[in-house]
Amino acid sequence: MSANLMASLSELAALKQLDKEKLTEIIKDGLYQAISKKLLNENELEIEADFDTNWVVAKFKRIIVERDMSLGEISLEEAKQLDEKHELGDKIPVEIAISEFEPKVIKNARKAILERIRMLEEDRIMFDYENQKHQLISGKIRKDDYNGYLVDIGYADALLPKDEQIEDEFYKVGDMIRAYVVNIRKRKNDVIVILSRTRPEFVKKIFESEIPEINSGDIEIKKIVREPGIRTKVSVHSKDENIDATAACLGPHGVRIESVRNELNGELIDIVLWDDSSEQLIANAIGPDLVEKVYLAERGKFARIIVNEKNKNLAIGKKGKNVKLAAKLTDFKLDIYTEEEFEEKISEERRITSHVSDLDGVTSKVAEVLKTHGYTSVQDIYEASIDELCHLEGLGKKTAAKIKESSKYF
């Protein structure tokens, strides 16, 4: 029985790819739990097992009593037969093969051992799965249900949830896809791998797989921002001055970036050169060929970008996606202006922050009249009509026209 037990467990260990040393400890622990229920601490139970020889025994000490009533005892009469010198209370070491124990003990031990093996296997499987987390994997669509796509990835079931799918991207059973492993969830009897095709990390992994310089670390991806299915901006920095980061990402005749786009079903990919200068980084993020000037606010993370009229729509992008992604990439709030719009904006801000008394033709008396009627800033006068100003009590038509004209060129 001992040999059969060890042989069967040894075969199970090989089948489950479990560590033999760990399995030996589990077997010893399982047998100890089962046998120790019939012994006391004083019996000093030990279990010895050896996979190589399929040998397993229980070693313990029997206590000499008048009349033995349990496994851990031996009668004085029987002890005397072994050695006349034995006395009550002495301990006699014994070694018993597992096969000699009653079937119930063996059954309980086997149950405990198999339960521990199951837990050990689950831990090993979870460890293997955890190593797959944050990796790019390939799989075949197995089913489409209300939770999302079920994907066969070979070693487990995987789920591509609806909120991790690119909008307007559809698959049929049997289609092959690549996705990013975001999590591993343990279920009752197994585990399920959670996938994503929307996260920036998915794009990063594709870049690593398609562009050797990124995979080797010669080119660093600084940040990725994305509108899944529409547009992605990837800021890159070359650690090697001999490597052109943009050219490396594009590849000969654009073949590398085209491979990335194909994986993303044609999604637009912008390669943005990282720069320590905020102004230059912002220009690169919008499109260096589109930007004429970048003005940073003195306080806060705000920037105004000047472009010419023909490039304004391109700089903003369809539904504002280009400037929104550029803002996320640079961590700046960005506003796009033409030179004329920018000058008007600056003038408007100057008028808003300037008091009516700064205008030519506004005496202290006129200023008081304007203030009484709610006109306090130059912008208030700029937005008002001459007719509106003429109807203010205490303000003549000539004065109204003069301060109105003054506000236009303030």
Residue pairs with C-beta under 8 A, 6 or more apart in sequence:
1 97
1 98
1 99
1 106
2 54
2 55
2 56
2 57
2 97
2 98
2 99
3 54
3 55
3 99
5 56
5 98
5 106
5 110
6 27
6 49
6 50
6 51
6 54
6 55
6 56
7 54
9 23
9 27
9 113
9 117
10 20
10 51
10 54
12 18
12 117
13 19
13 20
13 23
13 51
13 117
16 117
16 121
16 124
17 124
18 117
18 120
18 121
18 124
20 51
22 120
23 51
23 117
23 120
24 49
24 50
24 51
26 113
26 116
26 117
26 120
27 47
27 49
27 56
27 113
28 47
28 48
28 49
29 47
29 112
29 116
30 109
30 110
30 112
30 113
30 116
31 47
31 49
31 56
31 58
31 98
31 109
31 113
32 45
32 47
33 108
33 109
33 112
34 105
34 106
34 108
34 109
34 112
35 45
35 47
35 58
35 60
35 71
35 101
35 105
35 109
36 45
38 70
38 71
38 72
38 105
39 45
39 60
39 70
39 71
39 72
40 72
42 61
42 63
42 72
42 91
43 60
43 61
43 62
43 63
43 72
44 60
44 61
44 91
45 58
45 59
45 60
46 58
46 59
46 60
47 56
47 57
47 58
47 59
48 55
48 56
48 57
48 59
49 55
49 56
50 56
56 97
56 98
57 95
57 96
57 97
57 98
58 95
58 96
58 98
58 101
59 93
59 94
59 95
59 96
60 72
60 93
60 94
61 72
61 91
61 92
61 93
61 94
62 68
62 71
62 72
62 73
62 74
62 91
62 92
62 94
63 72
63 73
63 74
63 89
63 90
63 91
64 73
64 74
64 75
64 76
64 79
64 86
64 87
64 88
64 89
64 90
64 91
64 92
65 73
65 74
65 75
65 76
65 88
66 75
66 76
66 88
67 75
68 74
68 75
68 78
74 92
76 86
76 87
76 88
79 86
79 90
79 92
80 86
82 92
86 92
98 106
98 109
122 186
125 191
126 184
126 186
126 191
128 155
129 156
129 184
129 191
129 193
130 184
132 181
132 184
132 193
133 181
133 182
133 183
133 184
134 180
134 181
134 182
134 201
135 180
135 181
135 205
136 178
136 179
136 180
136 181
136 202
136 205
136 206
136 208
136 209
137 153
137 158
137 178
137 179
137 180
137 181
137 193
137 195
138 153
138 176
138 177
138 178
139 151
139 152
139 153
139 154
139 158
139 176
139 177
139 179
139 195
140 151
140 152
140 174
140 175
140 176
140 177
141 149
141 150
141 151
141 152
141 171
141 172
141 173
141 174
141 175
141 176
141 177
142 149
142 150
142 151
142 152
142 157
142 173
143 149
143 150
143 173
144 150
144 171
144 172
144 173
147 159
147 161
147 162
148 159
148 160
148 161
148 162
148 164
148 165
149 159
149 160
149 165
149 171
149 177
150 157
150 158
150 159
151 157
151 158
151 159
151 160
151 177
151 179
151 195
152 158
153 193
156 190
156 191
156 192
156 193
157 190
157 192
157 193
158 179
158 181
158 192
158 193
158 194
158 195
159 192
159 193
159 194
159 195
160 177
160 179
160 195
160 196
160 197
161 194
161 195
161 196
163 198
164 179
164 182
164 194
164 195
164 196
164 197
164 198
164 199
165 197
165 198
166 197
166 198
166 228
166 229
166 264
166 265
166 267
167 228
167 229
168 229
169 197
169 229
169 265
171 177
177 197
178 206
178 263
179 195
179 196
179 197
179 202
180 195
180 196
180 197
180 199
180 201
180 202
180 205
181 193
181 194
181 195
182 194
182 195
182 196
182 199
182 201
183 193
183 194
184 191
184 192
184 193
184 194
185 191
185 192
185 194
196 202
197 228
198 226
198 228
199 226
200 224
200 225
200 226
200 232
201 224
203 224
203 226
203 232
203 234
203 260
203 264
204 221
204 224
206 260
206 263
206 264
207 214
207 221
207 234
207 249
207 260
208 214
208 215
209 215
210 256
210 259
210 260
210 263
211 219
211 248
211 249
211 251
211 256
213 219
213 238
213 243
213 245
213 248
214 220
214 221
214 236
214 248
214 249
217 239
218 238
218 239
218 240
218 243
219 236
219 237
219 238
219 239
219 240
219 243
219 245
219 248
219 249
220 236
220 237
220 238
220 239
220 274
221 234
221 235
221 236
222 235
222 236
222 237
222 274
223 234
223 235
223 329
224 232
224 233
224 234
224 235
225 232
225 233
225 325
225 328
225 329
226 232
226 233
226 325
227 321
227 324
227 325
228 267
229 264
229 265
229 267
230 267
230 268
230 318
230 321
231 267
231 268
231 269
231 270
231 317
231 321
231 322
231 325
232 264
232 267
232 268
232 269
232 270
232 325
233 270
233 272
233 285
233 325
233 326
233 328
233 329
234 249
234 269
234 270
234 271
234 272
235 272
235 273
235 274
235 281
235 284
235 285
235 329
236 245
236 246
236 249
236 271
236 272
236 273
236 274
237 245
237 273
237 274
238 244
238 245
238 248
245 271
245 273
246 271
246 273
248 256
249 256
249 257
249 271
250 256
250 257
250 271
251 257
251 258
251 259
257 269
257 271
260 269
261 267
261 268
261 269
270 285
270 287
270 325
272 281
272 284
272 285
272 329
273 284
274 281
274 284
275 281
275 284
278 296
278 303
278 330
278 332
279 294
279 296
279 303
280 294
281 330
282 291
282 294
282 303
282 305
282 326
282 330
282 332
282 334
283 291
283 294
283 305
285 325
285 326
285 329
285 330
286 305
286 307
286 315
286 322
286 323
286 326
286 334
286 336
287 314
287 315
287 322
290 307
290 311
290 314
290 315
291 305
291 306
291 307
291 315
292 306
292 307
292 308
292 339
293 305
293 306
294 303
294 304
294 305
294 306
295 303
295 304
295 305
295 306
295 342
296 302
296 303
296 332
297 303
297 304
300 333
301 331
301 332
301 333
302 332
302 333
302 335
303 330
303 332
303 333
303 334
303 335
304 334
304 335
304 337
304 342
304 345
305 315
305 323
305 334
305 335
305 336
305 337
306 337
306 338
306 339
306 342
307 315
307 336
307 337
307 338
308 338
308 339
309 338
312 336
312 338
314 322
315 322
315 323
315 336
316 322
316 323
316 336
317 323
317 324
317 325
323 334
323 336
326 334
327 333
327 334
337 345
347 410
348 379
350 378
350 410
351 377
351 378
351 379
351 382
351 407
351 410
352 377
352 378
352 379
353 377
354 377
354 378
354 379
354 410
355 367
355 376
355 377
355 378
356 362
356 367
356 370
356 371
356 375
356 376
356 377
356 378
356 380
356 381
356 403
357 364
357 367
358 378
358 410
359 378
359 381
359 403
359 406
359 407
359 410
360 402
360 403
360 406
361 399
361 402
361 403
361 406
362 370
362 403
362 406
365 394
366 394
366 395
366 399
366 403
369 392
369 393
369 394
369 395
370 376
370 380
370 381
370 392
370 395
373 392
374 380
375 381
375 384
378 407
378 410
379 407
381 389
381 403
381 404
381 406
381 407
382 404
382 407
382 408
382 410
384 404
385 404
386 397
386 400
386 401
386 404
389 395
389 400
389 403
389 404
390 396
390 397
390 400
392 400
